Amino acid sequence: MKDNYTAIVIDDEPRGISNLQTSLQGINEMELVQTAPNAAKGKELILKHKPDVLFLDIQMPRISGLELVGMLD
């Protein structure tokens, strides 16, 4: 088991990102490496950072969270 996990938050609502950032600060084993306001930017960050954990809003404009998951290899 890993000592630390990396995470990315993708949400089109700034409040959603902020709430998750606050929640994750209390978890020593979780490092939030980036956040993204939409699926397109989120995909770039996922491919660049290859996080262990992804917090993803399902309902977003243009590309939904579920569509984003389907786009990942």
Rosetta blueprint (number, residue, H / E / L):
1 M L
2 K L
3 D L
4 N L
5 Y E
6 T E
7 A E
8 I E
9 V E
10 I E
11 D L
12 D L
13 E L
14 P H
15 R H
16 G H
17 I H
18 S H
19 N H
20 L H
21 Q H
22 T H
23 S H
24 L H
25 Q H
26 G L
27 I L
28 N L
29 E L
30 M E
31 E E
32 L E
33 V E
34 Q E
35 T E
36 A E
37 P L
38 N L
39 A H
40 A H
41 K H
42 G H
43 K H
44 E H
45 L H
46 I H
47 L H
48 K H
49 H H
50 K L
51 P L
52 D L
53 V E
54 L E
55 F E
56 L E
57 D L
58 I L
59 Q L
60 M L
61 P L
62 R L
63 I L
64 S L
65 G H
66 L H
67 E H
68 L H
69 V H
70 G H
71 M H
72 L L
73 D L
